[in-house]
Amino acid sequence: MCGIIGYIGSENGVELVFKGLIRLEYRGYDSVGIGFKTPEGLKIVKSVGRIESIPGEPDMPSLERKVKNPNGSFKYYSNIVIGHTRWATHGVPSERNAHPHVSQTGRFAIVHNGIIENYSTLKSQLREKGFQFASDTDSEVIAHLIEYFYDGDLVEAVKKTLSKLEGAYSFLVISTD
């Protein structure tokens, strides 16, 4: 089962969300990712496999190797962060299908738990409007819908997106704004 976690506050959310993802490991996962706001825009870090590195196996991919320095300190700092552990339901386990998913312009990123039952229809409608998809997941439609409906009010864009989604789900969204 997927797990999502988010943080907004005054501490290093990258570190807090990383530790939160470790606490979600018991649920099982095949890929993991963190997305966070930076002064330059959104930064997304994904990995297939483990959250933490295995000592003595330097070539085994892990999220830890991507977000921490060799001395154990975190490479990144942000106080607005989302994270996700994924158990594949749509698309194979891969960085391409790992969360967070980003909207076409990179303005929004989402993590999602659950099923969007009408994602195929929504994906076709969005493709007709010129949206391109980078994953095989149902989740990516959420990021693109938010972007499609965005006119300066993120809350309103999310409400309009929710009105189009069918299924049982929850999601978190971050924005460059």
Residue pairs with C-beta under 8 A, 6 or more apart in sequence:
1 27
1 28
1 87
1 113
2 27
2 29
2 84
2 85
2 86
2 87
2 99
2 112
2 113
2 114
3 21
3 24
3 27
3 29
3 84
3 85
3 113
4 82
4 83
4 84
4 99
4 111
4 112
4 113
4 170
4 171
4 172
5 17
5 20
5 21
5 24
5 82
5 83
5 84
6 17
6 81
6 82
6 83
6 111
6 172
6 174
7 13
7 16
7 17
7 20
7 79
7 80
7 81
7 82
8 79
8 80
9 16
9 79
10 79
11 79
12 74
12 77
12 78
12 79
13 36
13 78
13 79
13 80
13 81
14 34
14 36
14 67
14 74
14 76
14 77
14 78
14 81
15 74
16 81
17 34
17 36
17 81
17 82
17 83
18 34
18 51
18 63
18 64
18 67
18 74
18 83
20 83
21 32
21 34
21 51
21 63
21 83
21 84
21 85
22 51
22 52
24 85
25 51
25 85
27 85
27 87
28 87
29 51
29 85
29 86
29 87
30 48
30 49
30 86
30 87
30 88
30 93
31 46
31 47
31 48
31 49
31 85
31 86
31 88
31 93
31 94
31 95
31 97
31 98
31 99
32 46
32 47
32 50
32 51
32 63
32 83
32 84
32 85
32 86
32 98
33 44
33 45
33 46
33 47
33 63
33 83
33 84
33 86
33 98
33 99
33 100
33 111
34 44
34 45
34 63
34 67
34 81
34 82
34 83
34 84
34 100
35 42
35 43
35 44
35 45
35 81
35 82
35 83
35 99
35 100
35 102
35 109
35 111
35 174
36 42
36 43
36 76
36 78
36 80
36 81
36 82
36 174
37 43
37 78
37 79
37 80
37 81
37 174
37 175
37 176
38 76
38 78
41 106
41 176
42 102
42 106
42 107
42 108
42 109
42 174
42 175
42 176
43 76
43 78
44 100
44 102
44 109
45 63
45 66
45 67
45 76
46 63
46 95
46 98
46 99
46 100
47 61
47 62
47 63
47 65
47 66
47 95
47 98
48 61
48 93
48 94
48 95
48 98
49 60
49 61
49 62
50 60
50 61
50 62
50 63
50 64
51 62
51 63
51 64
51 85
52 62
52 63
52 64
53 60
53 62
53 64
53 65
54 60
54 62
67 74
67 75
67 76
68 74
68 75
69 75
80 174
81 174
82 100
82 109
82 110
82 111
82 172
82 173
82 174
83 111
84 98
84 99
84 100
84 111
84 112
84 113
86 93
86 97
86 98
86 99
88 97
89 115
89 138
90 97
90 119
90 136
90 137
90 138
90 139
91 97
91 135
91 136
91 137
92 136
96 134
96 135
96 136
97 135
97 136
97 137
99 110
99 111
99 112
99 137
99 139
100 109
100 110
100 111
100 174
101 109
101 110
101 111
101 112
101 134
101 135
101 137
101 139
101 140
101 142
101 143
102 108
102 109
102 134
102 143
103 109
103 143
103 144
103 146
103 147
104 131
104 132
104 144
104 147
105 147
106 176
107 147
107 150
107 175
107 176
107 177
108 143
108 146
108 147
108 150
108 173
108 174
108 175
108 176
109 143
109 173
109 174
110 139
110 142
110 143
110 146
110 171
110 172
110 173
110 174
111 139
111 171
111 172
112 138
112 139
112 142
112 169
112 170
112 171
113 169
113 170
113 171
114 167
114 168
114 169
114 170
114 171
115 138
115 167
115 168
115 169
116 122
116 138
116 139
116 141
116 142
116 165
116 166
116 167
116 169
117 166
117 167
118 164
118 165
118 166
118 167
119 138
119 141
122 141
122 145
122 164
122 165
123 133
123 140
123 141
126 133
126 141
126 144
126 145
126 148
127 133
129 148
131 144
131 147
131 148
133 140
133 144
134 140
139 171
142 161
142 165
142 171
142 173
143 173
145 160
145 161
145 164
145 165
146 154
146 157
146 158
146 161
146 173
147 157
149 156
149 157
149 160
149 161
150 157
151 157
154 173
154 175
154 177
158 173
